[in-house]
Amino acid sequence: MSAPAAARRASRRSDRGAVLPTLFLLAFLVYFAVPLAWLVLASTKSLDDLFSSFGLWFAHFNLLDNVAETFSAEDGVYWSWLRNTLMYSGVAAVGAALLSVLAGYGFAMFDFTGKEVLFWCVLGSVMVPTTALAIPTYLMFSRLGITNTPVSVILPSLVSPFGVYLMRMYAGSAVPPELIEAARIDGASEWLIFRRIAFRLLAPGLVTVLLFTFVATWNNYFLPLVMLSEPRWYPLTVGLAQWNAQTSAGGGATSAFNTVICGSLISIVPLILAFVLLQRHWQSGLAGGAVKG
Amino acid sequence: MARARRPTTARVPGGRGRKSLERHELAGAAFTLPFVGLFLAVFVAPLLYALYLSLFREQLLGGSTFVGLDNFAEGLKDEAFLSGIGRVGLFMLVQVPVMLVLALVFALIIDSDRVRFAGFFRLAIFVPYAVPTVIAALMWGFLYGRDFGPLTDVAGTLGIGTPNFLGEGTILWSIANVSTWTFTGLNMIVFLTALRAVPEELYEAAAVDGAGALRTALYVKLPLLRPAALVCTIFSVIGALQLFGEPQIFAAIAPQVIGKSYTPNLYVYNLAFADQRLNYAAALSFLLGAVVFVASFLVVSVFRRHGAPR
């Protein structure tokens, strides 16, 4: 670090803790955190306490019973939803990341006929409404007899225009062309160059695409809602929405609000953990993609 | 393949000539092939199929007949569809600016290095993005509710009347709040990422000129965030116009307020899967696509006009 930069860092640090910006962030911290805090608190309450106790504090601690009830309701269908969600997201994330890294590398490092047109078509595809795609895809899949199967949810999730975009930008800044050229002169095949040299350099970008596709598939609601008709294939989002609709329609004391709330909490824990634990990785991947963006 | 190439020859030293270039063409195409193949199968093919469907009409007797653009003409006169477009348009005009300005302010504050625990704030604001829209809508639905929502409790404690978050006039803004809560953090991260790519020398120059943190943020950082802001705005506009999950969840708790055609996507979904009017639904989804396209185009041209280098 050069001397003026170091001096600047030091002077910046000295006025850390400016009051107004800190208060501003604190106020919004409440806004962003309170709903999640409520979800945690509500998950620890029995159905009766949900209605009778103050919303933002503990009542009788009933968390373990709620968890047990969530997993045993309707013959343990919540297990299937959790398993399905993990499977759909896992397969889609790995597949989409590999396809994106290949395509992004191809777009960044080579010139071929129709390249730019193709790339802009891929980017433009994000403008097409989800419904415009889901209806004809559903009809096509039902002709092939694959609706109401995992394939019908996973296959469309493998296509990630954002992933291809990010990997193109990332490859452009992370893979030095001279390195590739040197390997070519040594007589290495393009595939070997990709596998042995480029792939490792592209790994941080790959992790970013992996994580974001995982989240997108985990959070997806419309596609599985359209494709799947049996609860045993539902992911968590569709299953919980259905429980909520049943509960709201039933209303009153017969309902199972506690399982909807506890099920919601359990469904978001894995993603929050993934984001927190992999923070360094996905942020460096985004930064690499942004250099030229 | 016999097209005039741009001078990629620069990459191939010493005139190893045609063969090498040909190899690059093929290799480049080969790397993109797996993605492109799947893209054709699950994106282009369904889209063409939907276009085909939208030109026909299902008859009560004897299959479907070709009707040209009749479905589109009907859509343009469909009150339910148009009011849905108006509703998501209004939603977009309010929710997108509020969310992006918040995200921008958070990013500039956190990047300014003037608050303690910046990393913690960044994570806390981002975490809601890890909550699926559907789950966020379920959760806020409970929070808004009168039965055991804490907002009702708090209002009761303060002795003010319970606000109705799920009424005719308020529910759209209650939905906007859910979207803002969920997606502000993601946009903030995009801004922070772009700020990190700013070369250090620029800040040094600003510091030498005696610019404080606020002026650096306004006159150095803000203009540099234009490309990131464009990307965020376009994605948010697309998301707002395609609103579906939140109103669909809220329909379960406020069925009298959210009807079958509350948003265009909800309408198309109900037409296709409840009423079996697939052809008309396909035509409407293309009309919605056109609205999205026009809106994105407007966003780009606004950014261009106000961003031309002076």
Contacts between the chains, C-beta under 8 A, distances in Angstrom:
chain1	res1	chain2	res2	distance
A	4	B	204	5.6
A	4	B	207	7.7
A	4	B	208	7.8
A	5	B	200	5.9
A	5	B	204	6.3
A	8	B	203	7.0
A	8	B	204	6.4
A	8	B	207	5.3
A	12	B	113	4.7
A	12	B	114	7.4
A	12	B	213	7.9
A	13	B	113	7.2
A	15	B	114	6.2
A	15	B	213	7.9
A	16	B	113	6.8
A	16	B	114	5.9
A	16	B	115	6.9
A	16	B	116	5.8
A	17	B	114	7.5
A	17	B	115	6.8
A	17	B	116	5.1
A	18	B	114	4.3
A	18	B	115	6.6
A	18	B	213	7.9
A	21	B	109	4.5
A	21	B	112	7.2
A	21	B	114	5.8
A	21	B	115	5.2
A	22	B	115	4.8
A	22	B	116	7.0
A	24	B	105	7.6
A	24	B	109	6.8
A	25	B	106	7.1
A	25	B	109	6.3
A	25	B	110	7.8
A	25	B	115	6.2
A	25	B	121	5.0
A	28	B	102	7.5
A	28	B	106	7.3
A	28	B	125	6.9
A	29	B	121	6.7
A	29	B	124	5.6
A	29	B	125	7.6
A	31	B	181	7.3
A	32	B	124	5.9
A	32	B	125	5.5
A	32	B	127	7.2
A	32	B	128	5.9
A	32	B	181	6.8
A	32	B	184	7.9
A	32	B	185	7.4
A	33	B	124	6.1
A	35	B	128	7.8
A	35	B	136	7.9
A	35	B	139	5.6
A	35	B	140	6.6
A	35	B	143	6.1
A	35	B	181	6.8
A	36	B	127	7.2
A	36	B	128	7.4
A	36	B	131	7.6
A	38	B	139	7.5
A	38	B	142	7.8
A	38	B	143	6.4
A	38	B	150	5.6
A	39	B	139	5.6
A	42	B	142	7.2
A	42	B	148	7.9
A	50	B	148	4.9
A	51	B	147	6.1
A	51	B	148	5.0
A	54	B	150	7.5
A	54	B	153	5.4
A	55	B	148	6.3
A	55	B	149	6.5
A	55	B	150	2.7
A	55	B	151	7.9
A	55	B	152	7.8
A	55	B	153	4.7
A	55	B	154	7.8
A	56	B	150	4.9
A	56	B	153	7.1
A	56	B	154	7.6
A	99	B	34	5.5
A	99	B	35	4.4
A	99	B	38	6.7
A	100	B	35	6.9
A	102	B	31	5.0
A	102	B	32	7.1
A	102	B	34	6.0
A	102	B	35	6.5
A	103	B	31	6.6
A	103	B	32	4.5
A	103	B	34	7.4
A	103	B	35	3.8
A	103	B	36	7.1
A	105	B	31	5.6
A	106	B	27	7.8
A	106	B	28	5.0
A	106	B	29	7.2
A	106	B	30	7.3
A	106	B	31	2.9
A	106	B	32	4.0
A	107	B	28	7.8
A	107	B	32	6.3
A	109	B	28	7.2
A	110	B	24	5.3
A	110	B	25	7.5
A	110	B	27	6.0
A	110	B	28	2.6
A	110	B	29	7.8
A	110	B	31	7.0
A	111	B	5	6.9
A	111	B	6	6.5
A	111	B	8	4.4
A	111	B	24	6.7
A	111	B	25	7.4
A	111	B	28	6.5
A	112	B	24	7.4
A	112	B	25	4.7
A	112	B	26	7.8
A	112	B	28	4.0
A	112	B	29	4.8
A	113	B	1	6.1
A	113	B	3	5.5
A	113	B	25	6.8
A	113	B	29	7.9
A	115	B	28	7.1
A	118	B	32	7.2
A	118	B	36	6.8
A	122	B	39	6.5
A	125	B	39	7.6
A	125	B	43	5.7
A	126	B	235	7.4
A	126	B	238	6.4
A	127	B	238	6.0
A	127	B	289	6.7
A	127	B	292	5.1
A	127	B	293	5.7
A	127	B	296	5.9
A	128	B	43	7.8
A	128	B	47	6.6
A	128	B	289	5.6
A	128	B	292	7.9
A	129	B	241	7.8
A	129	B	242	5.2
A	129	B	264	7.8
A	129	B	265	6.3
A	129	B	268	7.7
A	129	B	285	5.3
A	129	B	288	4.9
A	129	B	289	5.3
A	129	B	292	6.5
A	130	B	242	6.0
A	130	B	244	7.0
A	130	B	265	6.9
A	131	B	242	7.8
A	131	B	244	7.5
A	131	B	265	5.0
A	131	B	268	4.4
A	131	B	269	5.9
A	131	B	272	7.4
A	131	B	281	7.5
A	131	B	285	4.8
A	131	B	288	7.5
A	132	B	47	7.0
A	132	B	50	5.8
A	132	B	268	7.9
A	132	B	282	7.4
A	132	B	285	3.5
A	132	B	286	6.3
A	132	B	288	7.1
A	132	B	289	5.5
A	133	B	43	6.9
A	133	B	46	5.6
A	133	B	47	6.7
A	133	B	50	7.6
A	135	B	50	6.4
A	135	B	53	8.0
A	135	B	268	7.5
A	135	B	272	4.9
A	135	B	278	6.4
A	135	B	281	5.9
A	135	B	282	6.1
A	135	B	285	6.8
A	136	B	46	3.9
A	136	B	47	7.1
A	136	B	49	4.2
A	136	B	50	4.0
A	136	B	53	6.6
A	136	B	282	6.9
A	137	B	42	6.4
A	137	B	46	4.4
A	139	B	49	7.0
A	139	B	53	7.8
A	139	B	278	7.2
A	140	B	45	7.0
A	140	B	46	6.0
A	140	B	49	6.3
A	155	B	38	7.7
A	155	B	41	8.0
A	155	B	42	5.7
A	156	B	42	4.7
A	158	B	38	5.8
A	158	B	42	7.7
A	159	B	35	7.3
A	159	B	38	5.6
A	159	B	39	5.5
A	159	B	42	5.8
A	159	B	43	6.0
A	164	B	35	6.3
A	177	B	11	6.8
A	181	B	11	6.7
A	181	B	13	7.8
A	190	B	23	7.4
A	190	B	27	4.1
A	190	B	30	7.8
A	190	B	31	7.8
A	194	B	31	7.3
A	215	B	129	7.7
A	215	B	130	6.7
A	218	B	132	6.6
A	219	B	132	3.8
A	219	B	133	6.2
A	219	B	134	7.5
A	221	B	132	7.0
A	221	B	133	6.6
A	221	B	134	4.7
A	221	B	244	7.8
A	221	B	245	4.9
A	221	B	248	8.0
A	222	B	244	5.9
A	222	B	245	7.0
A	222	B	269	7.8
A	226	B	269	7.8
A	226	B	273	6.9
A	236	B	132	7.7
A	236	B	135	8.0
A	237	B	132	5.2
A	237	B	134	4.4
A	237	B	135	7.0
A	238	B	134	8.0
A	240	B	134	7.0
A	240	B	135	6.7
A	240	B	138	6.5
A	241	B	134	5.4
A	241	B	138	7.2
A	241	B	248	7.7
A	241	B	249	6.0
A	241	B	252	7.7
A	244	B	138	5.4
A	244	B	141	7.6
A	244	B	249	7.0
A	244	B	252	6.0
A	244	B	253	8.0
A	245	B	252	4.1
A	248	B	252	4.8
A	248	B	253	5.0
A	249	B	252	7.2
A	257	B	142	7.6
A	257	B	148	7.8
A	260	B	138	6.8
A	261	B	142	6.9
A	264	B	135	4.9
A	264	B	138	5.6
A	264	B	139	6.2
A	267	B	132	7.2
A	267	B	135	6.0
A	268	B	130	6.4
A	268	B	131	5.0
A	268	B	132	7.2
A	268	B	135	5.9
A	271	B	130	4.0
A	271	B	131	7.6
A	272	B	127	5.8
A	272	B	130	4.7
A	272	B	131	7.9
A	274	B	130	7.6
A	275	B	126	7.2
A	275	B	127	7.0
A	275	B	129	7.8
A	275	B	130	5.1
A	276	B	123	6.7
A	276	B	127	7.9
A	279	B	123	7.1
A	283	B	189	7.6
A	283	B	193	7.2
A	286	B	189	7.0
A	286	B	190	7.6
A	286	B	193	4.6
A	287	B	193	5.3
A	287	B	196	5.4
A	287	B	197	6.6
A	290	B	190	7.9
A	290	B	193	4.7
A	290	B	194	5.3
A	290	B	196	7.6
A	290	B	197	5.2
A	290	B	228	7.3
A	291	B	197	5.0
A	293	B	194	7.6
A	293	B	227	6.4
A	293	B	228	7.5
A	293	B	231	7.3
